[in-house]
């Protein structure tokens, strides 16, 4: 499963460079793709390579679902590819698919972080393959019924959400619950390290929201920094807890 995600990440990087070439040398009207999206792809790729060794050593499902959260970041790059249908006069449903794929990745990523927090408080279900498939299915269903306004393009290069309040309620609820779970884990497992992991989870959530809020450097690059810090803090504390305790 992790290998499949790694290959998908590499494939998107290749597609990114091909799209960049088409935009620069193919006579298309739009400017080049945002380099921040490539940075996000590369971060996801190298972070997963680094964390895989930690997961093998600890068999921590908290780290496993953190890996899946990081893989879900690769779908953010589809925001950049959304410029092509407009440039090539392609059918509108292509941008629709790209928009829903990005939201699918965001919901799936949040569900993975939430699941990671459940294992932090002692969740015992060990068939993680079936659990991942369930999370993929749930996020896919949610994003397939998500209403989109195809007449409006947002700064994120996606169609505008028709029910933004419902989407934000889901996102904030999952984010709050995963923070609460990690805080509870600190008391259940008698380890202050889970307090720090709760902070790392908050950094990951805020970082992803900043990355998603637009392509302006004022928001995008601080979001990348928070994602890097959150990943480092999360993996460091989990690694110490399982390897030393």
SVG drawing of the C-alpha trace seen along z (x, -y; Angstrom):
<svg xmlns="http://www.w3.org/2000/svg" viewBox="-24 -37 39 44">
<polyline fill="none" stroke="black" stroke-width="0.4" points="0.0,0.0 2.8,-2.4 4.7,-1.4 1.6,-2.2 1.4,-5.6 5.1,-6.2 4.7,-5.3 1.6,-7.6 3.6,-10.4 6.4,-10.0 3.8,-9.8 2.3,-13.1 5.8,-14.7 6.4,-13.5 2.9,-14.8 3.7,-18.2 6.9,-18.6 5.1,-17.6 2.4,-20.1 5.0,-22.8 6.6,-22.1 3.3,-22.3 2.4,-25.6 5.8,-27.2 6.5,-25.7 3.1,-24.6 1.8,-28.0 -0.8,-27.9 -2.1,-31.2 -1.6,-30.5 1.6,-31.1 3.7,-28.4 2.5,-26.3 3.1,-27.4 6.4,-26.0 5.0,-25.7 2.9,-22.8 6.0,-21.0 7.6,-21.7 4.6,-20.1 4.9,-17.0 8.6,-16.7 8.0,-17.2 5.4,-14.4 7.8,-12.1 10.9,-12.6 8.9,-12.7 7.4,-9.3 10.7,-7.9 12.2,-9.1 9.2,-7.9 9.0,-4.5 12.1,-3.4 10.6,-4.6 7.3,-2.7 9.2,0.5 11.1,0.2 8.1,-0.7 5.2,0.9 3.3,-2.2 0.0,-2.6 0.1,-6.3 3.0,-6.7 1.4,-4.5 -1.6,-6.8 0.6,-9.9 2.3,-8.4 -1.1,-8.2 -1.9,-11.8 1.4,-12.9 0.5,-10.9 -2.8,-12.6 -0.9,-15.9 0.1,-14.8 -3.5,-15.3 -3.1,-19.0 -0.9,-19.3 -4.0,-18.6 -4.9,-22.2 -2.1,-23.1 -3.3,-20.7 -6.7,-22.3 -5.3,-25.1 -5.0,-22.7 -8.7,-22.1 -9.3,-25.8 -6.3,-26.3 -7.1,-23.3 -10.9,-24.0 -11.4,-20.6 -14.8,-19.5 -15.8,-21.1 -16.2,-17.7 -12.4,-17.3 -12.0,-20.3 -14.9,-18.9 -13.0,-15.6 -9.8,-17.4 -11.6,-19.6 -13.3,-16.6 -10.0,-14.7 -8.4,-17.5 -11.3,-17.6 -11.2,-13.8 -7.5,-13.9 -8.2,-16.6 -11.0,-14.6 -9.0,-11.3 -6.0,-13.0 -8.0,-14.4 -9.6,-10.9 -6.1,-9.4 -4.9,-11.9 -8.0,-11.3 -7.5,-7.5 -3.9,-8.0 -5.2,-9.7 -7.5,-6.8 -4.5,-4.5 -2.9,-7.0 -5.7,-6.4 -5.4,-2.6 -7.6,-1.7 -6.9,2.1 -8.2,2.8 -5.2,4.3 -6.6,5.0 -5.3,1.6 -5.7,2.5 -9.4,2.9 -9.5,-0.3 -7.7,-2.2 -10.1,-0.9 -13.0,-2.0 -11.5,-5.5 -11.0,-5.8 -14.6,-4.7 -16.0,-7.1 -14.0,-10.1 -14.8,-9.2 -18.6,-9.1 -18.5,-12.4 -16.6,-14.2 -18.8,-12.7 -21.9,-14.2 -20.2,-17.5 -22.0,-20.3 -19.8,-22.4 -20.5,-25.7 -19.1,-25.2 -19.6,-28.9 -17.0,-30.1 -13.3,-29.3 -11.7,-30.0 -8.1,-31.2 -7.3,-27.5 -7.9,-26.9 -10.9,-24.7 -14.6,-25.1 -16.3,-26.9 -17.9,-24.8 -21.7,-24.9 -21.9,-23.9 -18.8,-25.4 -20.2,-25.5 -20.9,-21.8 -17.4,-21.0 -15.7,-23.3 -17.9,-21.8 -16.6,-18.3 -13.0,-19.6 -13.0,-21.5 -14.8,-18.6 -12.3,-16.0 -9.4,-18.4 -10.8,-19.1 -11.5,-15.4 -8.0,-14.3 -6.4,-17.0 -8.7,-15.9 -7.7,-12.2 -4.0,-13.0 -4.5,-15.0 -6.4,-12.1 -3.7,-9.7 -1.2,-11.7 -3.3,-10.8 -4.2,-7.2 -0.6,-6.3 0.9,-8.5 3.2,-10.1 3.6,-13.9 4.9,-13.1 1.4,-12.9 0.8,-16.5 3.6,-17.4 2.1,-15.1 -1.2,-17.0 0.7,-20.2 2.2,-18.5 -1.3,-17.5 -2.4,-21.1 0.6,-22.3 -0.2,-19.7 -3.9,-20.9 -3.1,-24.6 -0.3,-24.0 -2.5,-22.2 -5.2,-24.9 -2.6,-27.6 -1.4,-25.6 -4.9,-25.2 -6.0,-28.8 -4.3,-30.0 -1.1,-30.1 0.2,-33.4 3.6,-33.0 2.2,-34.8 0.1,-31.7 1.5,-28.9 5.1,-28.8 4.3,-29.3 2.0,-26.4 4.8,-24.3 7.0,-25.2 4.2,-24.2 3.8,-20.9 7.5,-20.2 7.6,-21.1 4.5,-19.1 5.9,-16.0 9.3,-16.3 7.7,-16.8 5.1,-14.0 7.5,-11.4 10.2,-12.3 7.9,-12.0 6.2,-8.8 9.6,-7.3 10.9,-8.0 7.8,-6.7 7.8,-3.3 11.5,-2.7 12.5,-3.8 9.4,-3.2"/>
</svg>
